[in-house]
Structure formats: C-alpha cells, structure tokens
C-alpha cells in the first residue's frame, strides 16, 4: 500500500519535447532569416557593377585568403544551409495541416474572424511549402555547380537556363516567409513588452512589412540586372567574366600588347 500510495502522489513526468522543438524551430528559423538577408545584400552587389559582384563571388570561394578560388567552399556553405533548412522544415511541418479538410476549416475560420495574425500564419504555411521545393532546387544547384557564380555565369543561368521563374517565386516566398517568421518569433517570446504592448505590436507589424518590401524591391532590381546582363550575353553563354584588370595580366610576352 505504501508503494502504491507513493507512486500515486508523484507528479506525472513533463514532456519537454514540444518546448525543445519550438526552440529548435525558432533558432534555425532565425539563422536562416539572417543568412537570407545577408545573402540578398551580397547578391545585389551586381547593382554596383560586374567587378563588385565578381569580387564578392571570389571572396566566398576564399581567393583573397588562400590566393586562389576554392569553389568547394561554396558547396560546403550550401550543404550547411541545407541541413539547417531541413531541420527547420522537419520541426515546423508538425504545425501544418495535413488534409484539405483542415485547410478549408482554417481558411473559413480565418475569414470569419478576420484576424490579421491568422492570415499571416496561412501565408507563412503556403510560402513554407513553396520553399520546400524551390529552395531545395536552388541549394542543389549551388551545391553541384559551386563554380558557376559570377556576373556572366549567374546571368546565363537565369536567362539562358530559364531559371528566372524559379528565382522570382523564390524571392517572394523567402521574403514573406522570413518577415512573418521574425514577427511571429518576436511575439512568441514576448518581445513587444512595456507599458503599451498593443502599440509595440503595431510598430513591430509595420517594421515587418517595411523590411519585407525593402528586400522584395531590392530582389526585383537585382533579378532585373541579372536578366539584362543575361540577355546581352546570350550569344556568348558559357563565357566567364573577367575584370579588365585581370585581363591585362593574362597577356603573355609573345602577344602584342595594345599601345596607349
């Protein structure tokens, strides 16, 4: 009797897995958002000129550290991001409805309540499903062809390789998903606090939209620049870009050098 009474008064074991999964989802999501924002800023360097983007591409290949480019470093980064992306998707997918009936119920619920945050959650679910496919395709391409990054190589892939539709969808899906994700992560962990949490929430919502619009506009300008270069370079697709300063260094003694 004493043993039974002892066990009956003990509290039930607490299942901490949901909390750990939420933490994992938040940490991986935050890491991916920060990476994507830095990635967009690096990719948009094409707006400053071909030479600037050439410098950025070679920087990630380690040329300015090791004296020569190592494209495998890009493959390593792509693989690391894919692992983080996969972990984030696996822990986040448990919140996604798994049937048409559930989606319809949530959609009807959202329309009847007209609750902005519920609508944002639905947008995040849709963009998350799109990213599972489009982001995986992009990361696989970077992993298998790490040396094909440059003003001409990237532009040829977008235009001659007809990858611009994928990047267009990816741009909107990533930036909407990232902005909403940061907003919901801040709310989940109680960031908008203070004397007037409602006002802080409105400020956070406006900041979310401002950041998303900024990166979408920047992404559209960047994609337009690559498309322009790709169209102009279409007849020479496959040729790699080389800055004028490096072209002059490639002249051999037997070749006549241009006169001043």
ABEGO torsion letter per residue (X at the ends): XAAAAAAAABBBBBBAAAAAAAAAAAAAAAAAAAAAAAAAAAAAAAAAEAAAAAAAAAAAAGAAAAGBBBAAAAAAAAAAAAAAAAAAAAAAAAABBABAAAAAAAAAAAAAAGBAAAAAAAAAAAAAAAAAAAAAAAAAAAAABAAABEAAAAAAAAAAAGAAAAAAAAAAAAAAAAAAAAAAAAAAAGABBEABAAAAAAAAAAAAAAAAAAAAAAAAAAAAAAAAAAAAAAAABGBBBBBAAAAAAABBAABBBBBX
